[in-house]
């Protein structure tokens, strides 16, 4: 549904339910709010939405070697991380206070800092992993000029307050297929823009993820080549306490061609997901077209 389309009854009801639940959650102290949202997503929303079946199907495709007990753990851990992330995003200043001083670690941290000091553009490549907004908040608090591209939600009512919540953490945000000129202008001025790459894209390059065919958008690599700038993976890894994060910056991907560079992003993300299986978005149909996907 577009921003100008009249919301239907289903859109209104689902948006009202979410606003009501989130309003109640925000009344709780942060340390209770975030795990409660994770529990609700894992035990109430996920079964109703069919996410448990989707997670099991994806794991059977990508990781058939996993023991049944581990699969069932992930069936709950994945939506738990999703619920926690949503509660964190809607917590605004409380969330920012927790992530603003996170150390910026990893083999690409020095390259990222050098680009900022020289006012050079950077293309960032995060996955749907951990909490996307934790690293955005940490970099922005240090003065990094960080923008991000997002896909507007089909439910325009939900999209309005979701984008507003993300904007409290860091700006600018660029709507995919709508704000291209603004995004290019921001990059030319030395900005850093995050491009997602780890969801199914029908017109994407024929690359692989977890050893399976996975059509992948190559726009991040194309933009890095176009601007002759670094392409840097970045993720925020949720820690065992369920509330804190590590910001991990990967080494810049060597320039070659867009498909080769994007496959390097897939490989890097796969290694990270294998180390933290419950933090990636296994609810997404990443392997459409593969039998069982």
Order of alpha helices (4+ residues) and beta strands (2+ residues): alpha-alpha-alpha-alpha-alpha-alpha-beta-alpha-beta-alpha-beta-alpha-beta-alpha-beta-beta-beta-alpha-beta-beta-alpha
